[in-house]
Amino acid sequence: MKGQILLISGPSGCGKSTLLSRLFKEEKGLYFSISSTTRAIRDGEIDGVHYHFISKEEFEDGIKKDEFLEWAQVHKNYYGTSLKPVKEQLERGNIVVFDIDVQGFAIAREKFKSEITSVFVTTTNKKELKKRLEKRNTDSPETIENRLMNAVGEMEHILEYDYFLINDNIEKSYRGLKSIVRAMRLKSTNINLRETIDNWIDC
């Protein structure tokens, strides 16, 4: 079986991390692609678990050497995904999960067109997103406003994604995401055709 990519985008605060955390507990054969970033580490975050925290100079050197699958600059910080571990997991037949923004999606789609299944996750409306961002109490009022402005721009790209989930109910949204993963495993494009036919004939 060939490996695939599950790419998830959506505004910060829409609940992507909660959905993915449960998905990884219940589904096997998934690999979460850990992004690299130049932003400062937050309380409770662990280097190599939540992000690979690197310097701006190190990141820009990686860009020059074409070592990233995708990268973007958001709120004056760089975010990106290293190519090597992604290719290794695809060769093993696993589903590589990306949590990246719409800029990163556009770049990743060009490099891995046939392997990608994409999902855009968001809240019921802008007011609900603002409420969630304020409730988690990790960003300044200015940062929250920037995130809301960015979210409006991201919504303009929802038709570019294969699936669209409004996360107004965590159970319903999770069932939708889980169904997408199950469907990915049944795709005919995921099958080695020659091997499948030979096995069918010989059995």
Secondary structure, DSSP 8 states (H G I E B T S, - for coil): ---EEEEEE--TTSSHHHHHHHHHHH-SSEEE---EE-S---TT--BTTTBEE--HHHHHHHHHTT-EEEEEEETTEEEEEEHHHHHHHHHTT-EEEEE--HHHHHHHHHHSTTTEEEEEEE-SSHHHHHHHHHHHT-S-HHHHHHHHHHHHHHHTTGGGSSEEEE-SSHHHHHHHHHHHHHHHHT-GGGS-HHHHHHHHHH-
